[in-house]
Amino acid sequence: MRFLVPAILLLVALVPASAQAGILTFGDLDCLGTGCYGASDPMAGATLQGLAPNAITMASFSFGHGFPFSPGVGDFAGSDQIFVGSIQTGFHDGYSVSAERVNGPQTFTLDFSSLLGPGDSLGTLTLGIAADDFQFPSLGQPFTAMVNGVFNAALTAQLNSIDQGGPRAQFFTIGLDPTIDPGNHILTLSIDQGGDGGDGWAADFLTVGVTTTEAVPEPSTLVMLALVLAGLASPRTRGRGIKARS
């Protein structure tokens, strides 16, 4: 009997529990230190979690602001910083000649491990970027985006579709394939610019949103298991034959 209970336990079916969701924000929502959001929510209208891979949503409003600017003490690494291409030979906008500019790539390390508990499985993965002064359609200097060292065509296409026409921030989100997570729950995002590198850009803050599921025993299986275990625990008696007396 002692070998029977573990065998029964192996038969317990596991099913996904209801999805849980969480969002982390990396960086402060201060419009690159210029305060241009005012009382507005720069993420309003965008979907922060649950997006399918390559799905994109845009915030309802964009925000013009002044420049130059540079990161303050405690700003998230890579945010509130003017970037130009890793190789810059041209100068097409005010950012590209700003003394505060630095050469790309712009790199962010986004640790979202706090959003997953033991036994959780990553269901969806959504990245948000408060993009600033991207204008490939007007200036023709192409951007390239890498996520965890892999070229991301959908994110690259999105960055190259934005034409903000000057210092202007607008938040957008994009769904990532959850399998891009190597298991440590860290996203490494890298943005660089080709061409002559002379179209400056920046990012104010980023978000990572996830939905997760946790494997739990199927309820009907638990009921059956309880009944079986109750039966195993109940005392048993063996019947003994009694001779009839004449």
Stockholm file with secondary structure:
# STOCKHOLM 1.0

chainA/1-246         MRFLVPAILLLVALVPASAQAGILTFGDLDCLGTGCYGASDPMAGATLQGLAPNAITMASFSFGHGFPFSPGVGDFAGSDQIFVGSIQTGFHDGYSVSAERVNGPQTFTLDFSSLLGPGDSLGTLTLGIAADDFQFPSLGQPFTAMVNGVFNAALTAQLNSIDQGGPRAQFFTIGLDPTIDPGNHILTLSIDQGGDGGDGWAADFLTVGVTTTEAVPEPSTLVMLALVLAGLASPRTRGRGIKARS
#=GR chainA/1-246 SS CTTHHHHHHTTCCEEECCCEEEEEEESCCSTTTTCTTTTSCTTTTSCCSCCCTTCEEECSCCEECCCCCCCCTTCCTTSSCCEECSSCCCCCSHHHHCTTCEESCEEEEEECGGGCCTTEEEEEEEEEEEEESCBHHHHCCCEEEEETTEECHHHHHHHHHCBCCSSEEEEEEEEECGGGCCSSCEEEEEEEECTTSCCCBEEEEEEEEEEEEEEEECHHHHHHHHHHHHHHHSCCCCCCCCCCCC
#=GC SS_cons         CTTHHHHHHTTCCEEECCCEEEEEEESCCSTTTTCTTTTSCTTTTSCCSCCCTTCEEECSCCEECCCCCCCCTTCCTTSSCCEECSSCCCCCSHHHHCTTCEESCEEEEEECGGGCCTTEEEEEEEEEEEEESCBHHHHCCCEEEEETTEECHHHHHHHHHCBCCSSEEEEEEEEECGGGCCSSCEEEEEEEECTTSCCCBEEEEEEEEEEEEEEEECHHHHHHHHHHHHHHHSCCCCCCCCCCCC
//
